[in-house]
Amino acid sequence: MRSKKLHGIFIAFRVAAHIFYMSIVQLLDALLGRLSIPSVDARVQQFAQGVLHITRTRVKTSGVSHIDKSQSYVFMSNHQSVIDIPVLFAAIPNSFRMMFKSQLQRVPIWGRAMEKAGFIPIDRKDRFKAIQQLEVAKQSLKKGVSIWIAPEGTRSRTLELGPFKKGGFHTAISLHIPIVPVWIEGAAKVVKPDSIVVHSGLTVSVRIGKPIDTVGYDKSNLTKLMERVRHEMLELSHDR
């Protein structure tokens, strides 16, 4: 048991080294003015495939046919593990960026690299600042780059789907961007919440639902949209 834990920690350090290397490369590209949406997409794929290779995590995806690669969406999924991020980048063929907790900006090199890659920090403790940051997300969507949001706002420690935050729904409604419900199954077995120990050689399933049109929704019926997305995500959780 102890040797397995030590092995899991060793893998975590290998992943950290990979992330550090990819972050340095990303910052160098930014310094040299070589950043573009396609170049960042390629770099993100390198990051994701590298993490999955190191952890020997397999990704089983269903529902890809529901989405159009040329369309921008707001992807919303459950969030249980740090491995969710590379898993989603491997599963979803669209160009997309994630919204992340603003506290992660303080992580040396990595935080700066995420910003340069177009990832969007969100400060949920400061409503005014969060609104400004959601405006940045709108600009990405207008450029054809999709956004991934965990509507729960953070990782679930109970593995149950927690209450939803409204911000991402406001963003989708304001631009009439479809919301795609996604369910991730098995990620918490690879890396548990609040743990760095990696359990390698496992399979994570990603189930992509049909896009939900946001046309016709506004502040007055926002709750109905949230309930619909939640329902669709839970339906995906029951699929096998």
C-alpha positions in Angstrom: 0.0 0.0 0.0 2.8 2.4 0.9 4.7 1.6 -2.3 1.6 2.4 -4.4 1.2 5.7 -2.7 4.8 6.6 -3.2 4.5 5.5 -6.9 1.4 7.8 -7.2 3.3 10.7 -5.7 6.2 10.1 -8.1 3.8 10.2 -11.0 2.4 13.5 -9.7 5.9 15.0 -9.7 6.4 13.8 -13.3 3.1 15.5 -14.2 4.2 18.7 -12.4 7.5 18.7 -14.3 5.6 18.3 -17.6 3.3 21.2 -16.7 6.3 23.3 -15.7 8.0 22.6 -19.0 4.9 23.3 -21.1 4.4 26.5 -19.2 7.9 27.7 -19.9 7.5 26.9 -23.6 4.1 28.8 -23.6 5.7 31.9 -22.0 8.6 31.8 -24.5 6.1 31.7 -27.4 4.3 34.7 -25.9 7.6 36.6 -25.4 8.5 35.9 -29.1 5.1 37.0 -30.3 4.3 33.5 -31.7 0.9 33.0 -30.0 -2.2 32.4 -32.0 -5.4 30.4 -31.5 -4.1 27.4 -33.5 -0.7 27.5 -31.8 -2.3 27.6 -28.3 -4.7 24.8 -29.4 -1.7 22.7 -30.4 0.1 23.5 -27.1 -2.9 22.6 -25.0 -3.2 19.3 -26.8 0.5 18.6 -26.1 -0.1 19.4 -22.4 -3.2 17.1 -22.2 -1.7 14.2 -24.1 1.5 14.4 -22.0 -0.5 14.2 -18.8 -2.6 11.3 -20.0 0.5 9.5 -21.2 2.4 9.9 -17.9 -0.6 8.8 -15.8 -1.5 6.1 -18.4 -5.1 7.4 -18.3 -7.4 6.3 -21.1 -10.3 8.5 -22.2 -13.5 7.0 -23.5 -15.6 9.6 -25.3 -19.2 9.4 -26.5 -21.5 12.0 -28.0 -18.9 13.9 -30.1 -21.3 13.8 -33.0 -23.6 16.1 -31.2 -21.2 19.1 -31.6 -19.9 21.1 -34.6 -16.2 21.8 -34.6 -16.8 25.1 -36.3 -19.3 26.3 -33.7 -18.4 27.9 -30.4 -20.2 26.6 -27.3 -20.2 27.0 -23.5 -19.3 23.5 -22.3 -20.5 22.8 -18.8 -19.5 19.6 -16.9 -19.2 18.2 -13.4 -15.8 18.7 -11.8 -14.3 16.2 -9.4 -10.6 16.0 -10.1 -7.6 18.0 -11.4 -7.4 15.3 -14.1 -10.7 16.6 -15.6 -8.9 19.3 -17.5 -6.5 17.2 -19.6 -9.3 14.6 -20.1 -11.7 17.3 -21.5 -9.0 18.7 -23.8 -8.5 15.2 -25.1 -12.2 14.4 -25.5 -13.5 17.6 -27.1 -12.3 18.4 -30.6 -13.3 22.1 -30.5 -10.9 24.9 -29.8 -11.8 25.9 -26.2 -10.3 27.5 -23.1 -11.2 27.0 -19.5 -12.2 29.4 -16.7 -10.2 28.9 -13.6 -10.1 30.2 -10.0 -8.2 33.5 -9.9 -6.1 32.3 -7.0 -4.3 30.0 -9.4 -2.9 33.1 -11.1 -0.5 33.3 -8.1 1.1 30.0 -9.0 4.6 30.9 -10.4 5.0 30.4 -14.1 1.9 28.2 -14.5 -0.6 30.9 -13.6 1.0 33.3 -16.1 1.2 30.7 -18.8 -2.6 30.0 -18.4 -3.3 33.7 -18.9 -1.2 33.8 -22.0 -3.0 30.8 -23.4 -6.2 32.6 -23.1 -7.6 30.8 -20.1 -9.9 33.1 -18.1 -9.5 33.7 -14.3 -12.7 34.2 -12.4 -12.9 35.7 -8.9 -16.1 34.4 -7.3 -15.5 36.4 -4.2 -15.6 39.7 -6.0 -18.8 40.0 -8.0 -17.8 43.2 -9.8 -14.4 41.7 -10.9 -16.1 38.4 -11.9 -18.5 40.3 -14.2 -15.5 42.0 -15.9 -13.8 38.6 -16.3 -16.9 37.1 -17.9 -16.7 39.9 -20.5 -13.3 38.4 -21.4 -15.0 35.1 -21.9 -17.5 36.7 -24.2 -14.6 38.0 -26.4 -13.2 34.5 -26.7 -16.6 33.2 -27.8 -17.0 35.9 -30.4 -13.6 34.7 -31.9 -15.0 31.2 -32.2 -13.2 29.8 -29.2 -15.5 27.8 -26.9 -15.4 28.1 -23.1 -15.4 25.4 -20.5 -17.0 26.2 -17.2 -17.6 24.0 -14.1 -21.0 25.5 -13.1 -20.5 24.2 -9.5 -17.6 26.7 -9.3 -15.2 24.2 -7.7 -14.4 20.5 -7.4 -17.0 18.4 -5.7 -15.7 16.7 -2.6 -18.7 14.4 -2.3 -18.8 13.5 -6.0 -22.4 14.7 -6.0 -23.4 17.5 -8.4 -23.4 20.7 -6.3 -25.4 23.9 -6.7 -24.8 25.9 -9.9 -23.4 29.5 -10.2 -25.2 31.8 -12.5 -22.2 33.5 -14.3 -21.6 31.1 -17.1 -25.3 31.0 -17.9 -25.5 34.8 -18.2 -22.5 34.7 -20.6 -24.2 32.1 -22.8 -27.5 33.9 -22.8 -26.0 37.3 -23.6 -24.4 35.9 -26.8 -27.1 33.3 -27.6 -24.3 30.6 -27.4 -25.5 27.0 -27.0 -24.6 25.2 -23.8 -23.3 21.7 -24.1 -23.8 19.5 -21.0 -20.9 17.1 -20.3 -20.5 14.4 -17.7 -17.1 13.1 -16.6 -17.0 9.6 -15.0 -14.1 8.1 -13.2 -11.7 11.1 -12.9 -11.9 11.1 -9.1 -10.5 7.6 -9.1 -7.4 8.8 -10.9 -6.8 11.8 -8.6 -9.1 12.3 -5.6 -10.2 15.8 -4.6 -7.5 17.5 -2.4 -5.0 14.8 -3.2 -1.9 14.7 -5.3 -1.6 10.9 -5.4 -2.1 9.6 -9.0 -3.7 6.2 -9.6 -2.4 5.2 -13.0 -3.8 3.0 -15.7 -7.5 3.8 -15.3 -10.2 4.9 -17.8 -12.2 8.1 -17.6 -15.5 8.4 -19.5 -16.6 11.7 -21.1 -20.2 11.8 -22.2 -21.1 14.8 -24.4 -24.8 15.8 -24.5 -26.8 17.6 -27.2 -26.3 21.4 -27.3 -29.0 23.4 -25.5 -30.1 26.5 -27.4 -30.1 29.6 -25.2 -32.2 31.8 -27.5 -35.4 32.7 -25.7 -33.8 32.7 -22.3 -33.0 35.9 -20.3 -32.8 36.9 -16.6 -36.5 36.2 -16.0 -36.2 32.5 -16.9 -32.5 31.9 -16.1 -33.4 29.4 -13.4 -35.2 27.2 -16.0 -32.1 27.1 -18.1 -30.0 26.1 -15.1 -32.4 23.4 -14.2 -32.5 22.1 -17.8 -28.7 21.9 -18.0 -28.5 20.2 -14.6 -31.2 17.7 -15.7 -29.3 16.9 -18.9 -26.0 16.5 -17.0 -27.6 14.1 -14.5 -29.2 12.1 -17.4 -25.7 11.7 -18.9 -24.4 10.5 -15.5 -26.8 7.6 -15.8 -25.7 6.5 -19.2 -23.4 3.5 -19.4 
